[in-house]
Amino acid sequence: MLRRIMRALGPRRRRSLPHGGRPATVQSGAIPYAWAGDEPTYLLITSRRTGRWIFPKGAVEPDMTPARSAAKEAWEEAGVRGEIGKIAVGAYRTEKVERHASRMIAVDLYPLKVEDQASDWPERRSRRRHWATHRQARKLIDNPELMAVLDRLHADLTQPTGNAEPVKPPKRRRQPRKRVRTR
């Protein structure tokens, strides 16, 4: 009986929640985008292990800000450079599978306006990259939280700016009234 009580009061193992709780690791990533006419397009890459379509991400370097680290990951994984946003557009959680264990990580995503795309980059042989419209990117991404962050950036990029004067519809010319004769 005493053993049962001691076991009940003793240390408990921490359960790892598959999609809840606070992740132990925070990474940073970039959502590379460029304009094709009047529509933004987004650069997706494949993950090395599963081949899923994702955005470049990785551990935050100790000597870098999360935004700078995201820009570095975009270069290493996708071969693009450009202007990185200072503020994260959003975050998502994902499961990182390593050898015999898995853990939850949170990824803060920063917008990256692509200015240069290289034909040769560090991880060229282990990844594919693909430019996609918002609609195409939504079909390729399988993480709902990541899709929500993409939707938020797309809304920010495509909404009209607040300082522009709203466009007024042209005034209709009034048609002259027809006179009706009465007797």
C-alpha positions as CSV (number, residue, x, y, z in Angstrom):
1,M,0.0,0.0,0.0
2,L,2.8,2.4,0.9
3,R,4.5,1.7,-2.4
4,R,1.4,2.7,-4.3
5,I,1.1,5.9,-2.4
6,M,4.8,6.7,-3.0
7,R,4.5,6.0,-6.7
8,A,1.5,8.2,-6.9
9,L,3.3,11.1,-5.2
10,G,6.7,10.4,-6.9
11,P,8.0,12.3,-10.0
12,R,5.9,12.0,-13.1
13,R,7.1,11.8,-16.7
14,R,6.4,14.8,-18.8
15,R,4.0,14.0,-21.6
16,S,4.8,15.5,-25.0
17,L,1.7,17.0,-26.5
18,P,1.6,16.6,-30.3
19,H,0.1,20.0,-31.0
20,G,-0.2,21.8,-27.7
21,G,1.9,23.2,-25.0
22,R,4.9,25.4,-25.3
23,P,7.6,24.2,-27.7
24,A,11.1,23.8,-26.4
25,T,12.8,25.2,-29.5
26,V,12.1,28.4,-31.4
27,Q,13.4,28.8,-34.9
28,S,13.1,31.6,-37.5
29,G,12.1,31.4,-41.1
30,A,11.4,33.5,-44.1
31,I,8.6,33.7,-46.6
32,P,10.3,34.8,-49.8
33,Y,8.1,36.8,-52.2
34,A,8.4,38.7,-55.4
35,W,5.9,40.6,-57.6
36,A,4.7,39.1,-60.9
37,G,2.8,42.0,-62.3
38,D,0.3,43.1,-59.7
39,E,0.3,39.8,-57.8
40,P,2.8,38.5,-55.2
41,T,4.3,35.1,-55.8
42,Y,5.9,33.0,-53.0
43,L,9.0,30.8,-53.1
44,L,8.5,27.3,-51.6
45,I,11.2,24.7,-51.0
46,T,11.0,21.0,-50.2
47,S,12.1,19.7,-46.9
48,R,15.1,17.3,-47.1
49,R,13.6,14.4,-45.2
50,T,10.0,14.2,-46.4
51,G,9.9,16.4,-49.5
52,R,7.0,18.5,-48.2
53,W,6.6,22.0,-49.5
54,I,7.7,24.5,-46.8
55,F,9.4,27.9,-46.4
56,P,13.1,28.2,-45.5
57,K,13.6,27.9,-41.7
58,G,16.2,27.0,-39.1
59,A,17.7,27.6,-35.7
60,V,18.4,31.2,-34.7
61,E,22.1,31.8,-34.8
62,P,23.5,33.0,-31.5
63,D,25.2,36.1,-32.9
64,M,22.2,37.1,-35.1
65,T,18.8,38.5,-34.7
66,P,15.9,36.2,-35.6
67,A,15.2,38.2,-38.8
68,R,18.9,38.1,-39.9
69,S,19.0,34.4,-39.2
70,A,15.8,33.9,-41.3
71,A,17.5,35.7,-44.2
72,K,20.6,33.4,-43.8
73,E,18.4,30.3,-44.0
74,A,16.7,31.7,-47.1
75,W,20.1,31.9,-48.8
76,E,21.3,28.5,-47.6
77,E,18.1,26.6,-48.4
78,A,16.5,28.5,-51.3
79,G,19.3,30.6,-52.8
80,V,17.6,33.9,-52.5
81,R,18.6,37.2,-51.0
82,G,16.7,40.4,-50.4
83,E,15.1,42.8,-47.9
84,I,14.0,41.0,-44.7
85,G,11.2,42.4,-42.6
86,K,12.1,43.4,-39.0
87,I,8.8,42.1,-37.5
88,A,7.6,38.5,-37.8
89,V,4.4,38.2,-39.8
90,G,3.3,35.2,-37.7
91,A,4.4,31.9,-36.2
92,Y,3.5,28.3,-36.6
93,R,4.2,25.0,-34.8
94,T,5.6,21.9,-36.4
95,E,7.0,18.6,-35.3
96,K,10.7,18.0,-35.8
97,V,11.6,14.3,-36.1
98,E,15.2,13.4,-35.2
99,R,16.6,9.8,-35.2
100,H,14.3,8.1,-32.6
101,A,12.5,11.0,-31.1
102,S,10.4,14.0,-32.1
103,R,9.8,17.4,-30.5
104,M,7.7,20.4,-31.2
105,I,9.2,23.6,-32.5
106,A,7.8,27.1,-33.0
107,V,8.9,29.0,-36.1
108,D,8.6,32.8,-36.4
109,L,8.3,33.8,-40.0
110,Y,9.6,37.0,-41.5
111,P,8.7,38.4,-45.0
112,L,11.6,38.5,-47.4
113,K,11.3,40.6,-50.5
114,V,13.5,38.8,-53.0
115,E,16.0,40.9,-54.9
116,D,18.4,38.2,-56.1
117,Q,18.0,34.5,-57.0
118,A,21.1,32.5,-57.5
119,S,21.4,29.5,-59.8
120,D,23.9,27.9,-57.3
121,W,23.4,27.9,-53.5
122,P,24.6,25.7,-50.5
123,E,21.6,23.2,-50.4
124,R,20.9,23.1,-54.2
125,R,21.4,19.4,-54.4
126,S,19.1,18.5,-51.5
127,R,16.1,20.7,-52.2
128,R,13.8,21.8,-54.9
129,R,12.3,25.3,-55.1
130,H,9.1,26.5,-56.7
131,W,7.5,30.0,-57.2
132,A,3.8,29.8,-56.6
133,T,0.8,32.2,-56.6
134,H,-1.1,32.5,-53.3
135,R,-3.7,30.0,-54.5
136,Q,-1.1,27.5,-55.7
137,A,1.0,27.8,-52.5
138,R,-2.1,27.1,-50.4
139,K,-2.6,23.8,-52.3
140,L,1.0,22.8,-51.8
141,I,1.3,23.6,-48.1
142,D,-0.1,20.9,-45.7
143,N,0.3,22.7,-42.3
144,P,-2.9,24.8,-41.5
145,E,-0.9,27.1,-39.1
146,L,1.7,27.8,-41.9
147,M,-1.1,28.4,-44.3
148,A,-2.7,31.0,-41.9
149,V,0.6,32.9,-41.7
150,L,0.9,32.9,-45.5
151,D,-2.7,34.2,-45.7
152,R,-1.8,37.0,-43.3
153,L,1.2,38.1,-45.3
154,H,-0.8,37.9,-48.6
155,A,-3.5,40.1,-47.1
156,D,-0.8,42.6,-45.9
157,L,0.8,42.7,-49.4
158,T,-2.4,43.0,-51.4
159,Q,-4.5,45.4,-49.3
160,P,-4.7,48.9,-50.6
161,T,-2.5,51.4,-48.7
162,G,-4.2,53.7,-46.2
163,N,-2.7,56.9,-47.4
164,A,-4.2,56.7,-50.9
165,E,-7.4,58.6,-51.6
166,P,-10.3,56.2,-52.2
167,V,-11.3,56.0,-55.8
168,K,-14.8,57.5,-56.3
169,P,-17.0,56.1,-59.0
170,P,-17.7,58.5,-61.9
171,K,-20.8,60.7,-61.5
172,R,-23.7,59.7,-63.6
173,R,-25.1,62.3,-65.8
174,R,-28.6,62.9,-65.2
175,Q,-30.9,62.1,-68.1
176,P,-33.4,64.8,-69.0
177,R,-36.9,64.0,-68.0
178,K,-39.3,63.2,-70.7
179,R,-42.3,65.5,-70.8
180,V,-45.6,63.9,-70.8
181,R,-48.4,65.9,-72.3
182,T,-51.6,65.8,-70.6
183,R,-54.8,67.1,-72.1
